[in-house]
C-alpha cells in the first residue's frame, strides 16, 4: 500500500458546481452536485439521478451529531457550491464546503444540467431558482433598493392598521420602521417566506421575526414592540402571570369579551371608574351582596 495515498495526502481536487437534487433518501443532508469540468450539461448522457451524493460541511456552531445544532438543509436546487473530492481522482465522494452567491444573468433552464431541474408552474421553461435576474443573490431586505422592494415589506406597509377608534382616542399601528443600510441588516429567509432580521443599521436597529402568513413580532430602534397575529392567539401560563404597565392601556375588541375567574376577582381603582353601556346590563350574584363605604341608591 502506498503510505502517501490516503485521505488528506492524495491531492486536493476541488470543484465548483450546481445543486440539482437534495432529496436524500438517507435524510443525512446530502445533495447531488453537477461539477463544472467533471460533468457534462447533457442530461441524456448524465442524468441528475446518476450524480454522486455529496456530503455537506457544517459550521463549528453545529455539532454535526445527534441532531444538535442546525440541520444541513440550507441549500436548494440551483445553488452554486464549492467543495472537493475526498477520494481524489476517483471523484465519487464530493464534500461541499460552502455556497457561492452571485448575480444571476439568466433564468435557469430545467431541461439542462447546471440549473435547478424543477420548473415554475406559471412558466415551465424557467427553473424555480433563481427567482430574479440582474440583481445580487443577497436578500432584498439586506440590500434595501427602493426600486426592488421585498414583497414582505410592501405587504407590511399596505396592511398597516390606522385610525383605530378607542374609548376616548384614536390610535394607529406605528409606521413601519424598516430603514436598513447595507451591509448591516443580517437576514435569514426560508423557502416559504419565513423571515428573521437582525438589523444593526445606525438609528434603525431592529429585530424582526415574521411568519409567511404575516404573523410577526418586531422590536424597533426606540424599544417599541409591535406584535401582529393574523389568526387566533393562545397564551397558556401554568403559573403566575404578572403585567406592569407604567403608562396607559387601550384595548379595542370588535367581537365579544368573556372573562371567567375561578378564584377571587379584585379591582382597585385609584381614580374614577366610568362605564358606558349601550345595551342591557345584567348582574347575577349567588352569594351575599355587601356594600362598604358610599351609599348606593338602588332606586334613584
Secondary structure as GFF3:
##gff-version 3
##sequence-region A 1 300
A	DSSP	beta_strand	14	21	.	.	.	ID=ss1
A	DSSP	beta_strand	31	35	.	.	.	ID=ss2
A	DSSP	three_ten_helix	48	50	.	.	.	ID=ss3
A	DSSP	beta_strand	53	56	.	.	.	ID=ss4
A	DSSP	beta_strand	80	85	.	.	.	ID=ss5
A	DSSP	three_ten_helix	88	90	.	.	.	ID=ss6
A	DSSP	beta_strand	94	99	.	.	.	ID=ss7
A	DSSP	alpha_helix	140	143	.	.	.	ID=ss8
A	DSSP	alpha_helix	151	158	.	.	.	ID=ss9
A	DSSP	beta_strand	164	165	.	.	.	ID=ss10
A	DSSP	beta_strand	170	171	.	.	.	ID=ss11
A	DSSP	beta_strand	185	189	.	.	.	ID=ss12
A	DSSP	beta_strand	195	199	.	.	.	ID=ss13
A	DSSP	beta_strand	206	210	.	.	.	ID=ss14
A	DSSP	beta_strand	216	219	.	.	.	ID=ss15
A	DSSP	beta_strand	225	228	.	.	.	ID=ss16
###
